[in-house]
Amino acid sequence: MTYKTILVHLDLNGDNAGVLSIAGQLAERFDARVIGIAAAQPVQPLYEEGYTMMDVVAEDRSELARELLECRDQFNGALENRVRQTEWRSAITFQTLSEYIADEARCADLIITGKDIGASLFDNNRRVNIGDLAIRAGRPVLIVPQGITKLAMRHVFLAWKDAREARRVAADALPLLEAAGHVTVLEVTNEGATALADKRVADVATWLKEHKISSTPLVVGTSSQHAGYLHAELLNHKCDLLVAGAYGHNRLGEWFFGGVTRDVLLDPDFCVLLSH
């Protein structure tokens, strides 16, 4: 298994240096083509007494078109002469950005996007809801925090939970785990339940060995909140890349996530590969 097509998402007016650099790094490693993508939602026309704010709408679309061209130029400048094949896609769309990118992800093996910790929760017309994207895409999503321009793989962790999402992300991450060569399989569980957890992570380690990946099983028992303890363990071990399942479900049009997923989406310290 390998990644042959990488879809890299660029933020309008955002810091895209990290996602572009890592997209180039992985494209070189896997001899992959790279598709750049950017999108934005236009302002909605307001109607009052038979009139519309047409000037505002036209100005907004013109500004969005300019910013999308700037993203295209960033993409071409960073990758056009670095990888074997590139392609650019963009849209001004009334879809949510996560819906648009998830639809386009049908052509890709891996999605790369940034983690813009400065974005407003209500700034949805130019920002992607990463949790929504991870649930919708059906592809692994690599989240790159600002300031990280290289995917180091010295300390790679697979956050284990005996659930479908963990099994799915482990399979989706195999190319990266093979490239790293070694991974720590970490399960945080309740005190008194560590014996069963030991068996689970040992099974995962055996599975990884069949794929020629060495691993260290690690079980941590705690009486405190699992997500917070996992986060502390990762920081303590200087995690470079966390591989984790995206645990969530759709309810009344919103995505609600378990504590682990919520923590890794908000944490800016290391890259995260999510899959649902």
Long-range contacts (C-beta under 8 A, 24 or more apart in sequence): 1-174, 1-175, 2-30, 2-32, 2-109, 2-175, 3-30, 3-32, 3-109, 3-110, 3-175, 4-30, 4-31, 4-32, 4-33, 4-109, 5-32, 5-33, 5-34, 5-35, 5-107, 5-108, 5-109, 5-110, 6-30, 6-32, 6-33, 6-34, 6-35, 6-108, 6-109, 6-110, 6-111, 6-112, 7-34, 7-35, 7-37, 7-101, 7-104, 7-105, 7-107, 7-108, 7-110, 7-111, 7-112, 7-139, 8-34, 8-35, 8-36, 8-37, 8-75, 8-111, 8-112, 8-113, 9-37, 9-38, 9-101, 9-111, 9-112, 9-113, 9-114, 9-128, 10-36, 10-37, 10-38, 10-71, 10-74, 10-75, 11-38, 11-71, 11-114, 11-116, 11-126, 11-127, 11-128, 12-38, 12-40, 12-64, 12-67, 12-68, 12-70, 12-71, 12-126, 13-67, 13-126, 14-114, 14-116, 15-114, 15-116, 15-146, 16-71, 16-74, 16-75, 16-114, 17-78, 17-149, 18-114, 18-144, 18-145, 18-146, 18-147, 18-148, 18-149, 19-112, 19-113, 19-114, 19-144, 20-74, 20-75, 20-78, 20-79, 21-78, 21-149, 21-150, 22-112, 22-142, 22-144, 22-148, 22-149, 22-150, 22-151, 22-271, 23-79, 23-112, 24-78, 24-79, 24-82, 24-83, 25-150, 25-151, 26-110, 26-112, 26-151, 27-79, 27-82, 27-83, 27-84, 28-82, 28-83, 29-179, 30-175, 31-84, 32-83, 32-84, 32-109, 33-83, 33-84, 33-85, 33-86, 33-87, 34-79, 34-83, 34-85, 34-86, 34-87, 35-86, 35-87, 35-88, 35-89, 35-104, 35-107, 35-108, 36-71, 36-72, 36-75, 36-76, 36-79, 36-86, 36-87, 36-88, 36-89, 37-88, 37-89, 37-90, 37-101, 37-104, 38-68, 38-71, 38-72, 38-90, 39-68, 39-90, 39-91, 39-92, 39-93, 39-97, 39-100, 39-101, 40-64, 40-67, 40-68, 40-92, 40-93, 40-97, 40-125, 40-126, 41-92, 41-93, 41-94, 41-95, 41-96, 41-97, 41-124, 41-125, 41-126, 42-92, 42-94, 42-125, 43-125, 61-92, 64-92, 65-92, 68-92, 96-124, 96-129, 96-132, 97-124, 97-125, 97-126, 97-127, 97-128, 97-129, 98-128, 98-129, 98-130, 98-132, 98-133, 98-136, 99-132, 99-136, 101-128, 101-133, 101-137, 102-133, 102-136, 102-137, 102-138, 105-137, 105-138, 105-139, 108-139, 109-139, 109-140, 110-139, 110-140, 110-142, 111-137, 111-139, 111-140, 111-141, 111-142, 112-141, 112-142, 112-144, 113-141, 113-142, 113-143, 113-144, 114-143, 114-144, 114-145, 114-146, 115-143, 115-144, 115-145, 115-146, 115-265, 115-268, 115-272, 116-146, 117-145, 117-146, 117-266, 117-268, 129-255, 130-265, 130-274, 131-246, 131-248, 131-255, 131-257, 131-261, 131-265, 132-255, 134-246, 134-261, 134-274, 134-275, 134-276, 135-246, 135-248, 135-250, 135-255, 135-276, 137-276, 138-276, 139-172, 139-275, 140-169, 140-172, 140-173, 140-273, 140-274, 140-275, 141-246, 141-273, 141-274, 141-275, 142-271, 142-272, 142-273, 143-264, 143-265, 143-271, 143-272, 143-273, 143-274, 144-271, 145-267, 145-268, 145-269, 145-270, 145-271, 146-268, 148-270, 148-271, 151-240, 151-241, 151-271, 152-240, 152-241, 153-179, 153-180, 153-181, 153-240, 153-241, 154-238, 154-240, 155-184, 155-237, 155-238, 155-239, 155-240, 155-241, 156-180, 156-182, 156-183, 156-184, 156-239, 156-240, 156-241, 156-242, 156-243, 157-183, 157-184, 157-185, 157-186, 157-234, 157-237, 157-239, 157-241, 157-242, 157-243, 158-183, 158-184, 158-185, 158-186, 158-204, 158-215, 158-243, 158-244, 159-186, 159-187, 159-230, 159-242, 159-243, 159-244, 159-245, 159-260, 160-185, 160-186, 160-187, 160-200, 160-201, 160-204, 161-187, 161-245, 161-247, 161-260, 162-200, 163-245, 163-247, 164-245, 165-245, 165-246, 165-247, 165-275, 165-276, 166-244, 166-245, 168-245, 168-275, 168-276, 169-243, 169-244, 169-245, 169-246, 169-273, 169-274, 169-275, 170-204, 170-207, 170-243, 172-273, 172-275, 173-243, 173-273, 173-275, 174-211, 174-213, 176-241, 176-243, 176-273, 177-208, 177-211, 177-213, 177-243, 178-211, 178-212, 178-213, 180-213, 180-241, 181-213, 181-214, 182-213, 182-214, 182-215, 182-216, 183-208, 183-213, 183-214, 183-215, 183-216, 183-243, 184-215, 184-216, 184-217, 184-218, 184-237, 185-215, 185-216, 185-217, 185-218, 186-218, 186-219, 186-220, 186-230, 186-233, 186-234, 187-218, 187-219, 187-220, 188-219, 188-220, 188-222, 188-226, 188-229, 188-230, 188-233, 189-219, 189-220, 189-221, 189-222, 189-226, 190-221, 190-222, 190-223, 191-221, 191-222, 191-223, 192-221, 193-221, 194-219, 194-221, 197-221, 225-259, 226-259, 226-260, 227-258, 227-259, 227-260, 227-262, 227-263, 228-259, 228-263, 230-260, 230-263, 231-263, 231-264, 231-267, 234-269, 234-270, 235-269, 239-269, 239-270, 240-270, 240-271, 241-270, 241-271, 241-272, 241-273, 242-270, 242-271, 242-272, 242-273, 243-272, 243-273, 244-272, 244-273, 244-274, 245-274, 245-275, 245-276, 246-274, 246-275, 246-276, 247-276, 248-276
